[in-house]
Amino acid sequence: MKISFEIGELDFEEANQELVKKTLKLADSELQGALDKMAKAALTEYLEMLVEGGMPNRADEVKQHRLFYLTLNYFHPLLPTELQISTIFQLTQSQSKTLLKNTLSRYRNRLDDVLTATLQHTLETAEHADDLYLVVIQSEVVREELNMLITQNEPTYKLITKRRGSAGQFEISEDSYVLLRRELMLDAEDE
């Protein structure tokens, strides 16, 4: 079913449009697409409320619910970073990390494909350097998920650690990298 609507100048003034573009770091040409995705997330959330008889009662559950739908409709195919969540929900990085972790926990089965795609994407951006792999990870939750895979499968392997002197670059040992690629079903021949 196709649903469309227009928002008038009184509902969404140009100053507010500029603020949204600045907040979400969007070009003029990206605003319409971003708003379409957010509108779909909101409508899907409302439809679930109507069909399933309500919505969560606690504020943190409402935020998790909202982040779940934004993840599926706005950020898809990857998980949002804590910084992106902080920007949209106006939370601190710490609060955003907690919100993302709780949302992943609550909607684990429904977000499993997005989580897997995010972990795969992260590994695919790793670059081989000497006897390890270097990767930029912008989400503490993603790093923790990758480290959990290592711990669950090979507890003696080295965990992903921050590279000294770097703000967001991390080191992955070769054995841990191979293990993660195997567990995430990435083609080992790409190495």
N, C-alpha and C positions, 0 to 999 in steps of 0.2 A: 504494500500500500504506500502510495506516495503522499506525503504530507508536506505542505509548504505554507509559509505565512510571511508577512512583511512586518517589519518593525518601523514605526514612524519616527520622524525626527524628535518628537516630544519624548518618546520612549527611550531613545538611544542617541543622545545629543552628540555632535561631532567631538566635543571635548572628552566625553566618555569613551568614544571610539578610539581617540588618540591614547587615552589612558590604558585601555585594554590592549592596544597594539604594543604600547611600551612595556606593560606588565608581562605580556606573553612573548615579547620579543618577536613580533610579527611585522612583516612588510605589509604595505597597503593591499597588495594582491592576495595575501594569505588570510586576511581577516574574515572574509565571507566563509571560506572553507572551515576555519577554526570554529566559527560560530555555528555553522551547520552541524559539526561533530558534537559540540557542547549541547546544542538543542536536542539532538538525537539522544544523548546521554540522559538529559533531563526528562524528555518524554518517556523514554524506556523506564526510568525510575518511577515516574507517575503511573504508567500503565501497570507496573508490577504492584504498586500500592493499591490500585483499584481492583486488580484481579485477585491478589493474594490477601486482601483484607487488611490493609494498613501498612504502617512503616515502623521501623525501630523506635523505641521510646527514649533510649539514652542518647545523649549528644554524641558520644564517641561512636556509637553504633550508626548513627545517622551519617557521620563523616565517613565511616568505613563504607557504608552503602553508596554514598555519593562518589567516593574514590573508586569503588568497584566499577560503577557505570562510566566514569570518566576514563578509566583504564581501558575498558572494552571499546569505547566509542571515540575518545579523543586521542589518547596516547598510543593506542593499538598500532602496531603489533608488539611494542615493547613496553615494559613497565616504566612509569615515570620515575625520575630521580627525586631525592628528598628536596633538592632545590626547586624543582618544578612544583612539587606539592606545596612547599612553603610559599611560593609565589601565588598559587591559586587560592589556597586556604588561609593565607596570611598567618602562618605558623612559624615557629622557630625550626631550625634544622632538626633538633632533638625531637620535637613534637611530630615533625613530618616523618622521621624515621620510625617512631612508634606507630604512627597511623599506617604507614606502609606495611610494617611487620604484622600488625593486627589485621589489616585487610587481607593480606596474603594468607594468614592463618585461618581467618573466617571463611574466605572464599577459595580455599586451596584448590579444590577440584575444578572449579570454574575458571580459575586463573592459571592453571597448570601450563597450558599452551603458551600463554604470554610470558610466564616466568621462564620456561624452557627456551623460548625464542630469545629472551633477553640474555640468558646465560650463554647461549650459543653465539649470539652477536658479540658479546664481550670477548669470548675466547677467539673468535674469528678476527678480532682487531689486534690481537697480541702479535708482537714482533719478536723474532728470535734474535737474541744477543748473547754471544759467548755461550755459556752453559745454562742459560735460563731464558725465560720469555718475559717481555715487558708489555704491560697493558695499562691503559688508562681506564680506571673504574670511577664513575661519578656518583655511585650509590653504595653506601655502606651496607645496605641490605643485600645488594647483589654480591658484594665481596663475601659477606657472611654465608650466603646460600652456596657459593662456590666452595668455600672452606668447609661447609657442612658435608658436601659431597665427598671431599677428600677425607674428612674424618670418618665418615660412615663406611667408606670403601677401603681405605688404606691408612689407618690411624698413625702409622709410622712415617708417612710422607710429610714433607714440609708444607705448611699452610702458606697461602698467599700473603705476602707482607709488603708494606709500603716501602718504596725505594727511598733511600736516604737522600734528603735534600729536594724531594719532589712533593708537590702539592697533591697530585692525584694519580701518580704513576706507581704501579705495583709490580712486584716480581713474582713469577711463578716458576718453580723448579721444573726441570724437564720431565721428571717422572710424574709430578702432579699434573702437569699440562697434558701429558699423554693419557693419564687416568681420566681427567675431566673430559677430554675429547671423546674417549670411549664411553663414558657414562652419559654424555649428552648426544651420543650417536652422531658425532661429526666424523666425516671421512678422514681417517688418519693419513691418507696419502697427500692431503693438502699441506702437510708440514713441510 
